[in-house]
Amino acid sequence: MKAFLGILGTLLVLAVGYFGMYRGWRNRQSRQADLAPLPAVPEEKVRGVEGVYVATTSAGDWMDRIAVHELGVRSIADLAVSEAGLIFHRQGATDVFIPADHLTGVRTDRGIAGKVTAEKSGLVVVTWTHDGRELDTGFRPRRKADTAALTESIATLIGAEQR
């Protein structure tokens, strides 16, 4: 009987914890509901650098994950850099397109909501504006060697747009 009560108590604590996380996520979505829909993804099927789309957060606040429009959903993805902008082709979530004229910066960083790496430059973080808000999107390339080339190509795209 003690084992049964112990198991039941553990299951109850887990259920309350999961319910709390669900409510927190739903509350975050309702607070961010005013964020306009994302731009449509272009039809071009350019393959990019393989990796993981980590999350999108409010710029400067690496823990304030954006929950609306599936921007906070971590997923396997590839990041294609084109003249039009950045396209995150994601598995299990909708693709994300960031137009080139919305890009304001790129850097490498150690962490963003949902992922912290051991090395200081493990993530490529792109800063962009959407609907009057400044956002950071984190991407973790599968191969470490891709980080510098990806960062450079995005910086070139931003520089080309600012001329």
Secondary structure, 3 states (H helix, E strand, C coil): CHHHHHHHHHHHHHHHHHHHHHHHHHHHHHHCCCCCCCCCCCCCCCCCEEEEEEEEEECCCCCCECCHHHCCCCEEEEEEEECCEEEEEECCCCCEEEEHHHEEEEEEECEECCEECCCCCCEEEEEEEECCEEEEEEEEECCCCHHHHHHHHHHHHHHHHHC
